[in-house]
């Protein structure tokens, strides 16, 4: 039911009148996130500025049994920050301070509304490095990165968001503020509670501070692009690189459709007569980088690459890297609706999975471009469609069901970095199994007995 005037008055008393939006035209931008074809109007939008704001809002909502959906920039791709009907959309983008950069302990403490790019830049200015780099890093916020356990192009070598979270401040639905983790490299006292909240998609608590681990900045980097006549040759190159005990910081691929779209969009100078493109980057000590780059070029040529380009300087490296980073934007120009999904399989199965995706697209008469992280087996089949075409959207859904079933069959997972949200919750039980679903439901009930946080996400 719509929020009452008394509830709205109480919310304004907590955060101020200007920090509560109720007019329809003001609510529309918060009625959707980056997920295609999903929208729902919230009851209101509340902007928090402090942990105490969040605590007071949650206590009020919990007492009155009002659903609360937390959001940052709304870049999620699984409907994780999609509002529930008549909910309080709690927006944390104004909690955007970098509270501390501690070079002595290699840590940074930030509020949830700080963007990933701002964190990376602050670390770089201190001579340090924050590796996670989701594709939306220019606008995605760290609170959402932690809630979704975001990945990125450097995941193969450096891992994902979870690997860089040392501590959290979280507000529970009751309004109680929980602190977990610290700057100690070693801490095995009790359960690792922070890890429950990483990837919990806003269903267990609201993240209000994040303590991040930083690492020394690599001294050198080398970027290369190779093109192949067959996806299998690109996949074999990846296997050979790993077998040679080289772990590149980036090992990405584009298929033919995506290559053509990227070249038309970004004018990188990509050849258009190939079936697969590999973007490869190695970083570290200059001598090690040079040695690894030479070996990777040797393996690329051994596997019959059509062309190999090695960046001569940072400007050229950025231009080559833009071929991968602009993939989504390039594809998005072609159709009214773009559905970017992610599924992960063991990298030995990636070429097979790409072929399967293409077979499914042909079966359902759908247009698709596929790109992703070949080094860690995470691929992004991207359907070019139109949400106004109900028959086509039905075929898209049926195609994705087959894709996720195949990913599970090959020993993979239904999401490598986008999360479950509402878009993939129907597939979670088959992937996780009964015992895991029981445990997850128990955790959720223990943290949020009244079910106010992000209802309907991950599972009902």
VOPAGU-2260 file (C-alpha; in pm, 1 decimal, decimal comma):
REM VOPAGU-2260
SITE   aa  ch    i         X         Y         Z
SITE  UNK   A    0       0,0       0,0       0,0
SITE  UNK   A    1     116,4     360,6     -57,6
SITE  UNK   A    2     325,4     520,2     213,5
SITE  UNK   A    3     115,9     721,8     458,0
SITE  UNK   A    4     165,3    1092,2     524,7
SITE  UNK   A    5     280,8    1005,3     877,6
SITE  UNK   A    6     557,7     776,5     741,9
SITE  UNK   A    7     670,7    1043,0     496,3
SITE  UNK   A    8     671,4    1301,4     774,3
SITE  UNK   A    9     888,2    1072,1     988,8
SITE  UNK   A   10    1131,3    1016,0     699,5
SITE  UNK   A   11    1161,5    1392,5     642,7
SITE  UNK   A   12    1233,4    1437,5    1011,2
SITE  UNK   A   13    1522,9    1193,1     980,0
SITE  UNK   A   14    1696,4    1314,9     661,4
SITE  UNK   A   15    1535,2    1652,3     585,8
SITE  UNK   A   16    1256,7    1745,0     345,1
SITE  UNK   A   17    1482,4    1788,2      42,6
SITE  UNK   A   18    1620,7    1435,4      85,0
SITE  UNK   A   19    1280,0    1268,5      39,3
SITE  UNK   A   20    1131,9    1245,3    -310,9
SITE  UNK   A   21     763,8    1164,1    -358,5
SITE  UNK   A   22     651,7    1322,0    -688,1
SITE  UNK   A   23     604,5    1075,9    -973,9
SITE  UNK   A   24     833,7    1261,1   -1213,3
SITE  UNK   A   25    1108,5    1255,8    -947,7
SITE  UNK   A   26    1061,6     884,9    -878,6
SITE  UNK   A   27    1081,5     765,4   -1240,1
SITE  UNK   A   28    1466,9     764,8   -1258,3
SITE  UNK   A   29    1468,6     536,1    -951,5
SITE  UNK   A   30    1207,7     294,0   -1088,8
SITE  UNK   A   31    1464,5      87,7   -1280,9
SITE  UNK   A   32    1830,1      -7,7   -1286,1
SITE  UNK   A   33    2061,6    -122,6   -1565,7
SITE  UNK   A   34    1857,8    -438,5   -1624,9
SITE  UNK   A   35    1653,1    -434,2   -1943,1
SITE  UNK   A   36    1272,8    -455,4   -1948,1
SITE  UNK   A   37    1222,1    -424,4   -1570,6
SITE  UNK   A   38    1071,5    -129,2   -1382,1
SITE  UNK   A   39     861,5     -61,4   -1072,0
SITE  UNK   A   40     778,8     267,6    -900,8
SITE  UNK   A   41     893,9     304,1    -538,3
SITE  UNK   A   42     678,2     469,6    -275,0
SITE  UNK   A   43     948,8     731,0    -218,3
SITE  UNK   A   44    1321,5     787,1    -252,8
SITE  UNK   A   45    1527,5     872,5      56,1
SITE  UNK   A   46    1886,0    1002,0      34,3
SITE  UNK   A   47    2098,7     910,5     335,0
SITE  UNK   A   48    2410,0    1106,8     430,2
SITE  UNK   A   49    2527,1     920,1     740,7
SITE  UNK   A   50    2515,0     576,7     897,9
SITE  UNK   A   51    2280,1     722,6    1158,1
SITE  UNK   A   52    2040,1     827,2     879,2
SITE  UNK   A   53    2037,3     470,8     749,1
SITE  UNK   A   54    1987,8     326,7    1096,5
SITE  UNK   A   55    1690,5     553,5    1169,2
SITE  UNK   A   56    1526,8     481,9     832,3
SITE  UNK   A   57    1565,7     106,6     875,8
SITE  UNK   A   58    1433,5     112,1    1232,5
SITE  UNK   A   59    1125,1     301,4    1116,3
SITE  UNK   A   60    1074,5      69,8     818,2
SITE  UNK   A   61    1123,2    -242,8    1030,1
SITE  UNK   A   62     876,4    -125,0    1294,5
SITE  UNK   A   63     617,4     -44,5    1025,6
SITE  UNK   A   64     700,3    -346,7     802,1
SITE  UNK   A   65     782,8    -126,1     502,3
SITE  UNK   A   66    1008,2    -277,4     235,1
SITE  UNK   A   67    1342,7    -103,6     176,0
SITE  UNK   A   68    1550,8    -138,0    -141,6
SITE  UNK   A   69    1901,1      11,8    -128,1
SITE  UNK   A   70    2062,0     151,4    -442,0
SITE  UNK   A   71    2368,4     341,2    -549,9
SITE  UNK   A   72    2404,1     448,7    -913,5
SITE  UNK   A   73    2161,7     183,9   -1037,3
SITE  UNK   A   74    2403,0      17,6   -1281,1
SITE  UNK   A   75    2316,2    -340,0   -1177,3
SITE  UNK   A   76    2229,0    -594,3   -1446,8
SITE  UNK   A   77    2017,1    -845,9   -1255,7
SITE  UNK   A   78    1740,3    -624,5   -1115,7
SITE  UNK   A   79    1905,3    -620,3    -773,8
SITE  UNK   A   80    1816,9    -256,8    -705,1
SITE  UNK   A   81    1477,8    -268,6    -875,9
SITE  UNK   A   82    1225,8    -114,1    -631,5
SITE  UNK   A   83     951,6    -316,7    -470,6
SITE  UNK   A   84     604,4    -171,5    -504,1
SITE  UNK   A   85     556,9     126,3    -268,4
SITE  UNK   A   86     894,1      63,8    -102,2
SITE  UNK   A   87    1141,6     310,5      40,6
SITE  UNK   A   88    1421,9     335,6    -217,2
SITE  UNK   A   89    1719,7     415,2       6,1
SITE  UNK   A   90    1983,4     585,9    -209,1
SITE  UNK   A   91    2337,9     606,6     -67,2
SITE  UNK   A   92    2506,6     809,7    -343,2
SITE  UNK   A   93    2543,3    1113,5    -116,0
SITE  UNK   A   94    2750,4     904,2     126,7
SITE  UNK   A   95    3047,1     961,2    -102,1
SITE  UNK   A   96    3350,6    1039,9     110,9
SITE  UNK   A   97    3690,6     873,9     100,0
SITE  UNK   A   98    3749,8     869,5     474,1
SITE  UNK   A   99    4110,0     748,7     484,4
SITE  UNK   A  100    4395,7     629,0     267,8
SITE  UNK   A  101    4634,4     443,1     497,1
SITE  UNK   A  102    4951,6     381,0     297,6
SITE  UNK   A  103    5126,5     224,2     598,3
SITE  UNK   A  104    4865,3     -51,8     620,4
SITE  UNK   A  105    4775,2     -56,1     248,3
SITE  UNK   A  106    4407,4      19,3     315,2
SITE  UNK   A  107    4140,9     268,8     219,8
SITE  UNK   A  108    3818,8     341,9     409,9
SITE  UNK   A  109    3527,2     473,9     207,6
SITE  UNK   A  110    3154,7     539,0     224,0
SITE  UNK   A  111    2926,4     333,9      -3,3
SITE  UNK   A  112    2857,0     611,5    -255,4
SITE  UNK   A  113    3218,7     649,9    -369,8
SITE  UNK   A  114    3259,3     533,5    -729,3
SITE  UNK   A  115    3498,6     255,5    -821,8
SITE  UNK   A  116    3694,4     494,7   -1044,3
SITE  UNK   A  117    3736,1     744,3    -758,6
SITE  UNK   A  118    3876,5     464,1    -543,1
SITE  UNK   A  119    4116,1     353,1    -817,1
SITE  UNK   A  120    4229,1     712,9    -871,9
SITE  UNK   A  121    4283,6     780,8    -501,2
SITE  UNK   A  122    4486,3     461,1    -471,7
SITE  UNK   A  123    4696,3     556,2    -775,6
SITE  UNK   A  124    4766,8     900,6    -629,1
SITE  UNK   A  125    4907,6     726,1    -322,7
SITE  UNK   A  126    5124,8     502,8    -540,2
SITE  UNK   A  127    4896,0     205,7    -476,0
SITE  UNK   A  128    4652,9      -7,9    -675,9
SITE  UNK   A  129    4288,5    -113,2    -635,5
SITE  UNK   A  130    4246,7    -391,1    -896,1
SITE  UNK   A  131    3868,5    -461,6    -926,9
SITE  UNK   A  132    3745,2    -289,8   -1244,1
SITE  UNK   A  133    3382,1    -361,4   -1334,8
SITE  UNK   A  134    3279,3    -231,6   -1675,0
SITE  UNK   A  135    3067,9      37,6   -1505,2
SITE  UNK   A  136    3354,4     155,0   -1283,5
SITE  UNK   A  137    3318,9     519,8   -1389,0
SITE  UNK   A  138    2975,7     541,2   -1223,6
SITE  UNK   A  139    2917,2     225,7   -1017,9
SITE  UNK   A  140    2952,9     274,6    -641,9
SITE  UNK   A  141    3153,1      60,5    -402,3
SITE  UNK   A  142    2845,1     -20,8    -192,6
SITE  UNK   A  143    2688,5    -184,5    -496,3
SITE  UNK   A  144    3019,8    -349,9    -591,1
SITE  UNK   A  145    3035,7    -513,0    -248,1
SITE  UNK   A  146    2666,1    -605,2    -243,8
SITE  UNK   A  147    2700,8    -771,9    -585,8
SITE  UNK   A  148    3060,0    -896,7    -536,4
SITE  UNK   A  149    3152,4    -736,8    -867,3
SITE  UNK   A  150    3424,6    -866,5   -1095,7
SITE  UNK   A  151    3591,7    -706,1   -1394,4
SITE  UNK   A  152    3855,8    -743,0   -1661,3
SITE  UNK   A  153    4141,8    -801,3   -1414,6
SITE  UNK   A  154    3968,2   -1083,6   -1226,6
SITE  UNK   A  155    4188,5   -1362,5   -1362,0
SITE  UNK   A  156    4504,2   -1236,4   -1191,4
SITE  UNK   A  157    4373,7   -1014,5    -914,2
SITE  UNK   A  158    4039,2   -1161,6    -814,2
SITE  UNK   A  159    3708,5    -987,3    -748,8
SITE  UNK   A  160    3568,6    -739,7    -495,6
SITE  UNK   A  161    3554,9    -998,3    -214,5
SITE  UNK   A  162    3933,1   -1031,9    -227,9
SITE  UNK   A  163    3978,0    -662,5    -137,0
SITE  UNK   A  164    3723,1    -614,8     141,6
SITE  UNK   A  165    3885,7    -623,6     485,3
SITE  UNK   A  166    3600,5    -480,6     687,2
SITE  UNK   A  167    3247,0    -342,2     670,7
SITE  UNK   A  168    3010,2    -124,6     864,2
SITE  UNK   A  169    2659,7    -257,5     803,9
SITE  UNK   A  170    2323,5    -140,1     935,1
SITE  UNK   A  171    2090,4    -428,7    1014,5
SITE  UNK   A  172    1713,1    -406,1     955,4
SITE  UNK   A  173    1660,8    -339,6    1325,5
SITE  UNK   A  174    1869,7     -22,4    1296,9
SITE  UNK   A  175    2162,4    -174,8    1485,7
SITE  UNK   A  176    2505,6     -86,5    1342,2
SITE  UNK   A  177    2737,2    -383,6    1295,0
SITE  UNK   A  178    3114,6    -352,2    1247,1
SITE  UNK   A  179    3302,2    -651,5    1113,3
SITE  UNK   A  180    3664,9    -692,5    1005,3
SITE  UNK   A  181    3967,4    -466,9    1058,2
SITE  UNK   A  182    4308,2    -370,5     917,9
SITE  UNK   A  183    4477,2    -686,9    1044,7
SITE  UNK   A  184    4604,8    -912,8     768,7
SITE  UNK   A  185    4541,1   -1209,8     995,6
SITE  UNK   A  186    4215,0   -1234,2    1190,4
SITE  UNK   A  187    4045,7   -1569,4    1252,8
SITE  UNK   A  188    3837,7   -1475,3    1556,7
SITE  UNK   A  189    3488,1   -1618,0    1509,7
SITE  UNK   A  190    3285,9   -1643,8    1190,8
SITE  UNK   A  191    3390,3   -1432,2     892,0
SITE  UNK   A  192    3072,2   -1226,6     913,5
SITE  UNK   A  193    3177,5    -971,4     652,3
SITE  UNK   A  194    3178,5   -1243,8     389,3
SITE  UNK   A  195    2806,6   -1303,8     446,1
SITE  UNK   A  196    2731,6    -947,4     338,3
SITE  UNK   A  197    2960,7    -948,5      33,4
SITE  UNK   A  198    2740,0   -1061,6    -253,6
SITE  UNK   A  199    2424,3   -1059,7     -40,3
SITE  UNK   A  200    2257,5    -816,0    -283,3
SITE  UNK   A  201    2111,4    -591,5     -13,6
SITE  UNK   A  202    1907,2    -867,7     149,1
SITE  UNK   A  203    2087,5    -885,8     485,4
SITE  UNK   A  204    2184,0    -527,2     570,4
SITE  UNK   A  205    2281,8    -188,4     429,3
SITE  UNK   A  206    2654,5    -127,4     377,7
SITE  UNK   A  207    2759,0     213,4     513,3
SITE  UNK   A  208    3140,7     190,8     524,9
SITE  UNK   A  209    3394,3     -28,4     346,8
SITE  UNK   A  210    3754,2     -99,3     449,0
SITE  UNK   A  211    3943,7    -194,9     133,9
SITE  UNK   A  212    4276,7    -368,0      81,9
SITE  UNK   A  213    4518,7    -203,0    -158,8
SITE  UNK   A  214    4832,6    -344,5    -316,9
SITE  UNK   A  215    5151,7    -193,1    -463,0
SITE  UNK   A  216    5104,0     -53,4    -811,0
SITE  UNK   A  217    5260,0    -268,2   -1088,3
SITE  UNK   A  218    5569,5    -101,4   -1231,0
SITE  UNK   A  219    5501,2    -195,3   -1593,2
SITE  UNK   A  220    5229,5    -322,9   -1827,6
SITE  UNK   A  221    5214,1    -452,1   -2182,8
SITE  UNK   A  222    4895,9    -473,1   -2393,1
SITE  UNK   A  223    4842,6    -692,7   -2698,6
SITE  UNK   A  224    4555,4    -782,8   -2931,2
SITE  UNK   A  225    4538,8   -1096,8   -3145,2
SITE  UNK   A  226    4274,1   -1206,8   -3394,7
SITE  UNK   A  227    4182,7   -1562,4   -3496,4
SITE  UNK   A  228    3985,4   -1736,6   -3769,2
SITE  UNK   A  229    3823,5   -1968,7   -3512,3
SITE  UNK   A  230    3712,4   -1929,7   -3151,0
SITE  UNK   A  231    3872,3   -2266,9   -3070,5
SITE  UNK   A  232    4214,2   -2128,6   -3165,1
SITE  UNK   A  233    4165,6   -1835,6   -2928,7
SITE  UNK   A  234    4054,9   -2071,8   -2651,4
SITE  UNK   A  235    4356,5   -2297,5   -2708,4
SITE  UNK   A  236    4583,8   -1993,5   -2688,7
SITE  UNK   A  237    4437,1   -1909,8   -2347,6
SITE  UNK   A  238    4494,7   -2266,7   -2227,6
SITE  UNK   A  239    4853,4   -2257,3   -2353,2
SITE  UNK   A  240    4921,7   -1923,7   -2180,1
SITE  UNK   A  241    4800,7   -2060,1   -1845,6
SITE  UNK   A  242    4990,5   -2386,8   -1898,8
SITE  UNK   A  243    5305,1   -2177,2   -1950,7
SITE  UNK   A  244    5253,4   -2050,5   -1592,9
SITE  UNK   A  245    5161,6   -1699,3   -1708,7
SITE  UNK   A  246    4868,0   -1530,5   -1537,0
SITE  UNK   A  247    4785,6   -1218,6   -1737,5
SITE  UNK   A  248    4604,5    -934,2   -1564,2
SITE  UNK   A  249    4361,2    -924,4   -1858,2
SITE  UNK   A  250    4261,5   -1200,3   -2100,0
SITE  UNK   A  251    3942,3   -1097,1   -2281,8
SITE  UNK   A  252    3761,8   -1204,0   -2597,4
SITE  UNK   A  253    3514,5   -1068,7   -2851,7
SITE  UNK   A  254    3320,7   -1269,1   -3110,0
SITE  UNK   A  255    3264,4   -1168,2   -3474,5
SITE  UNK   A  256    2939,0    -979,6   -3413,8
SITE  UNK   A  257    3089,9    -779,9   -3129,6
SITE  UNK   A  258    3410,7    -705,0   -3323,7
SITE  UNK   A  259    3211,5    -552,2   -3609,1
SITE  UNK   A  260    2999,9    -345,0   -3368,0
SITE  UNK   A  261    3303,7    -222,5   -3174,8
SITE  UNK   A  262    3492,5    -122,2   -3486,8
SITE  UNK   A  263    3192,9      68,2   -3620,5
SITE  UNK   A  264    3154,2     240,1   -3282,0
SITE  UNK   A  265    3512,8     303,4   -3163,4
SITE  UNK   A  266    3717,1     299,7   -3487,1
SITE  UNK   A  267    4000,6     107,7   -3321,4
SITE  UNK   A  268    4125,9     -38,6   -3649,2
SITE  UNK   A  269    4019,5    -398,8   -3583,3
SITE  UNK   A  270    4026,8    -647,8   -3870,5
SITE  UNK   A  271    3675,4    -753,9   -3969,5
SITE  UNK   A  272    3754,9   -1090,9   -4128,6
SITE  UNK   A  273    3810,0   -1280,8   -3802,3
SITE  UNK   A  274    3590,8   -1493,6   -3573,7
SITE  UNK   A  275    3754,9   -1408,4   -3241,3
SITE  UNK   A  276    3970,6   -1139,2   -3082,7
SITE  UNK   A  277    4187,1   -1171,2   -2772,7
SITE  UNK   A  278    4287,1    -871,6   -2561,1
SITE  UNK   A  279    4586,9    -963,9   -2345,9
SITE  UNK   A  280    4765,4    -760,2   -2079,2
SITE  UNK   A  281    5050,5    -855,9   -1850,8
SITE  UNK   A  282    5178,0    -640,1   -1565,5
SITE  UNK   A  283    5441,7    -646,9   -1292,6
SITE  UNK   A  284    5818,9    -598,1   -1285,9
SITE  UNK   A  285    5943,2    -461,6   -1622,5
SITE  UNK   A  286    6170,6    -757,6   -1698,2
SITE  UNK   A  287    5897,1   -1009,0   -1612,1
SITE  UNK   A  288    5644,4    -818,1   -1822,8
SITE  UNK   A  289    5876,2    -819,2   -2124,1
SITE  UNK   A  290    5943,5   -1191,6   -2088,1
SITE  UNK   A  291    5574,8   -1278,8   -2045,8
SITE  UNK   A  292    5468,9   -1058,9   -2337,5
SITE  UNK   A  293    5722,2   -1225,6   -2569,1
SITE  UNK   A  294    5602,4   -1571,1   -2463,0
SITE  UNK   A  295    5236,3   -1477,5   -2511,0
SITE  UNK   A  296    5306,3   -1348,3   -2862,7
SITE  UNK   A  297    5490,7   -1673,4   -2938,7
SITE  UNK   A  298    5190,5   -1880,7   -2820,0
SITE  UNK   A  299    4946,6   -1663,3   -3012,0
SITE  UNK   A  300    5139,4   -1718,5   -3335,0
SITE  UNK   A  301    5178,3   -2089,5   -3263,4
SITE  UNK   A  302    4799,2   -2115,3   -3255,0
SITE  UNK   A  303    4759,7   -1952,5   -3593,4
SITE  UNK   A  304    4665,9   -1595,5   -3510,2
SITE  UNK   A  305    4572,4   -1390,9   -3813,9
SITE  UNK   A  306    4727,6   -1075,5   -3669,4
SITE  UNK   A  307    4906,9    -967,8   -3351,3
SITE  UNK   A  308    4930,8    -604,0   -3240,1
SITE  UNK   A  309    5156,1    -501,7   -2951,1
SITE  UNK   A  310    5097,0    -157,5   -2799,6
SITE  UNK   A  311    5397,6      71,4   -2837,5
SITE  UNK   A  312    5295,2     310,9   -2558,6
SITE  UNK   A  313    5023,0     378,7   -2303,1
SITE  UNK   A  314    4809,5     575,0   -2549,4
SITE  UNK   A  315    4803,1     283,2   -2792,1
SITE  UNK   A  316    4745,0      39,6   -2504,9
SITE  UNK   A  317    4437,2     234,7   -2395,9
SITE  UNK   A  318    4311,9     237,3   -2754,7
SITE  UNK   A  319    4346,1    -140,5   -2782,1
SITE  UNK   A  320    4184,3    -194,6   -2442,4
SITE  UNK   A  321    3891,7      21,7   -2552,8
SITE  UNK   A  322    3801,5    -252,0   -2801,1
SITE  UNK   A  323    3686,0    -462,9   -2507,6
SITE  UNK   A  324    3567,8    -188,9   -2275,4
SITE  UNK   A  325    3337,7     -39,8   -2540,6
SITE  UNK   A  326    3173,7    -372,5   -2632,1
SITE  UNK   A  327    2848,5    -313,8   -2444,0
SITE  UNK   A  328    2813,9      44,9   -2565,5
SITE  UNK   A  329    2879,1     -65,9   -2922,3
SITE  UNK   A  330    2615,7    -339,2   -2912,3
SITE  UNK   A  331    2365,5    -111,4   -2739,6
SITE  UNK   A  332    2343,1     108,5   -3050,0
SITE  UNK   A  333    2190,3    -169,0   -3259,4
SITE  UNK   A  334    1857,7    -247,2   -3092,0
SITE  UNK   A  335    1602,1     -79,3   -2865,4
SITE  UNK   A  336    1667,9    -335,5   -2591,0
SITE  UNK   A  337    2000,0    -493,3   -2495,7
SITE  UNK   A  338    2000,2    -784,4   -2251,1
SITE  UNK   A  339    2354,0    -840,2   -2123,2
SITE  UNK   A  340    2381,9   -1164,7   -1929,5
SITE  UNK   A  341    2666,5   -1354,4   -1773,8
SITE  UNK   A  342    2739,6   -1720,6   -1724,1
SITE  UNK   A  343    3068,5   -1879,0   -1622,9
SITE  UNK   A  344    3212,3   -2216,8   -1713,9
SITE  UNK   A  345    3554,2   -2374,6   -1658,2
SITE  UNK   A  346    3776,3   -2200,5   -1912,8
SITE  UNK   A  347    3842,9   -2535,3   -2082,7
SITE  UNK   A  348    3472,9   -2534,3   -2177,1
SITE  UNK   A  349    3450,4   -2173,7   -2294,6
SITE  UNK   A  350    3479,7   -2234,5   -2670,3
SITE  UNK   A  351    3216,5   -2507,3   -2644,8
SITE  UNK   A  352    2991,5   -2270,8   -2450,1
SITE  UNK   A  353    3029,4   -1993,3   -2707,5
SITE  UNK   A  354    2930,2   -2238,1   -2983,3
SITE  UNK   A  355    2630,0   -2348,9   -2778,0
SITE  UNK   A  356    2517,0   -1987,6   -2730,2
SITE  UNK   A  357    2531,6   -1933,8   -3106,1
SITE  UNK   A  358    2334,2   -2253,5   -3167,0
SITE  UNK   A  359    2067,0   -2143,6   -2921,2
SITE  UNK   A  360    2047,8   -1799,8   -3082,5
SITE  UNK   A  361    1994,8   -1963,9   -3423,7
SITE  UNK   A  362    1735,7   -2203,2   -3280,0
SITE  UNK   A  363    1526,9   -1916,9   -3142,0
SITE  UNK   A  364    1598,5   -1681,3   -3435,5
SITE  UNK   A  365    1771,2   -1422,1   -3216,1
SITE  UNK   A  366    2061,8   -1184,4   -3276,1
SITE  UNK   A  367    2345,8   -1207,2   -3028,7
SITE  UNK   A  368    2696,3   -1078,5   -2964,3
SITE  UNK   A  369    2920,8   -1256,0   -2715,1
SITE  UNK   A  370    3223,8   -1121,4   -2532,6
SITE  UNK   A  371    3377,7   -1168,7   -2191,6
SITE  UNK   A  372    3661,7   -1284,7   -1972,5
SITE  UNK   A  373    3817,5   -1581,8   -2149,8
SITE  UNK   A  374    4084,7   -1615,2   -1882,1
SITE  UNK   A  375    3831,0   -1702,0   -1612,2
SITE  UNK   A  376    3555,8   -1856,6   -1825,5
SITE  UNK   A  377    3304,7   -1573,9   -1773,9
SITE  UNK   A  378    3115,1   -1490,5   -2092,5
SITE  UNK   A  379    2852,4   -1225,3   -2162,1
SITE  UNK   A  380    2599,7   -1334,2   -2424,1
SITE  UNK   A  381    2426,3   -1011,2   -2522,8
SITE  UNK   A  382    2087,7   -1034,8   -2693,5
SITE  UNK   A  383    1985,2    -754,3   -2929,0
SITE  UNK   A  384    1608,5    -737,6   -2902,8
SITE  UNK   A  385    1304,5    -517,0   -2844,5
SITE  UNK   A  386    1111,5    -545,7   -2518,8
SITE  UNK   A  387     795,4    -429,9   -2700,8
SITE  UNK   A  388     802,0    -752,4   -2904,2
SITE  UNK   A  389     645,8    -996,4   -2656,5
SITE  UNK   A  390     700,9   -1301,3   -2875,1
SITE  UNK   A  391    1069,9   -1222,2   -2919,5
SITE  UNK   A  392    1114,3   -1154,4   -2546,3
SITE  UNK   A  393     961,6   -1495,5   -2475,4
SITE  UNK   A  394    1213,7   -1654,9   -2711,6
SITE  UNK   A  395    1494,6   -1464,2   -2537,8
SITE  UNK   A  396    1383,7   -1604,3   -2202,8
SITE  UNK   A  397    1368,3   -1959,4   -2339,6
SITE  UNK   A  398    1714,4   -1915,7   -2490,1
SITE  UNK   A  399    1858,8   -1803,1   -2158,5
SITE  UNK   A  400    1704,7   -2101,9   -1981,3
SITE  UNK   A  401    1896,0   -2330,8   -2215,5
SITE  UNK   A  402    2216,6   -2129,1   -2175,9
SITE  UNK   A  403    2208,2   -2144,0   -1796,2
SITE  UNK   A  404    2119,7   -2514,4   -1798,9
SITE  UNK   A  405    2419,3   -2580,3   -2021,6
SITE  UNK   A  406    2648,9   -2370,5   -1802,2
SITE  UNK   A  407    2545,9   -2575,8   -1498,0
SITE  UNK   A  408    2589,4   -2901,7   -1692,4
SITE  UNK   A  409    2944,8   -2801,1   -1785,7
SITE  UNK   A  410    3033,0   -2738,2   -1421,0
SITE  UNK   A  411    2977,6   -2363,5   -1435,5
SITE  UNK   A  412    2751,3   -2111,1   -1267,0
SITE  UNK   A  413    2452,6   -1894,0   -1359,0
SITE  UNK   A  414    2635,6   -1569,8   -1279,5
SITE  UNK   A  415    3000,7   -1477,8   -1257,0
SITE  UNK   A  416    2962,4   -1114,1   -1156,0
SITE  UNK   A  417    2617,1    -964,7   -1220,1
SITE  UNK   A  418    2437,1   -1133,3    -931,4
SITE  UNK   A  419    2103,1   -1314,0    -905,8
SITE  UNK   A  420    1855,0   -1035,3    -827,5
SITE  UNK   A  421    1517,7   -1099,3    -989,3
SITE  UNK   A  422    1654,9   -1178,1   -1335,0
SITE  UNK   A  423    1803,7   -1514,6   -1238,6
SITE  UNK   A  424    1636,7   -1620,8    -916,2
SITE  UNK   A  425    1438,9   -1893,3   -1094,4
SITE  UNK   A  426    1769,4   -2060,0   -1186,7
SITE  UNK   A  427    1932,2   -2039,6    -841,4
SITE  UNK   A  428    1772,6   -2351,4    -683,5
SITE  UNK   A  429    1889,9   -2576,5    -966,8
SITE  UNK   A  430    2242,4   -2439,0    -939,4
SITE  UNK   A  431    2271,8   -2421,6    -560,3
SITE  UNK   A  432    2076,6   -2730,5    -453,2
SITE  UNK   A  433    1834,2   -2782,7    -166,6
SITE  UNK   A  434    2087,3   -2775,7     118,5
SITE  UNK   A  435    2245,2   -2448,2       9,0
SITE  UNK   A  436    1903,3   -2287,1     -44,0
SITE  UNK   A  437    1803,4   -2390,0     309,4
SITE  UNK   A  438    2118,8   -2235,6     455,8
SITE  UNK   A  439    2077,6   -1910,1     259,0
SITE  UNK   A  440    1713,8   -1878,5     364,2
SITE  UNK   A  441    1814,5   -1935,2     727,5
SITE  UNK   A  442    2078,5   -1659,6     713,8
SITE  UNK   A  443    1829,4   -1422,4     556,9
SITE  UNK   A  444    1563,8   -1497,1     816,7
SITE  UNK   A  445    1813,1   -1452,4    1101,0
SITE  UNK   A  446    1928,1   -1110,4     974,7
SITE  UNK   A  447    1590,6    -984,8     852,8
SITE  UNK   A  448    1307,7   -1169,7    1030,6
SITE  UNK   A  449    1043,6    -926,4     902,4
SITE  UNK   A  450    1161,6    -953,5     543,1
SITE  UNK   A  451    1186,0    -579,3     473,2
SITE  UNK   A  452    1520,7    -573,5     288,1
SITE  UNK   A  453    1507,1    -612,4     -90,3
SITE  UNK   A  454    1209,9    -849,8     -86,1
SITE  UNK   A  455    1176,1   -1079,4    -384,9
SITE  UNK   A  456    1545,2   -1068,7    -473,4
SITE  UNK   A  457    1762,1   -1383,2    -500,3
SITE  UNK   A  458    1469,5   -1597,2    -379,5
SITE  UNK   A  459    1115,7   -1541,4    -255,3
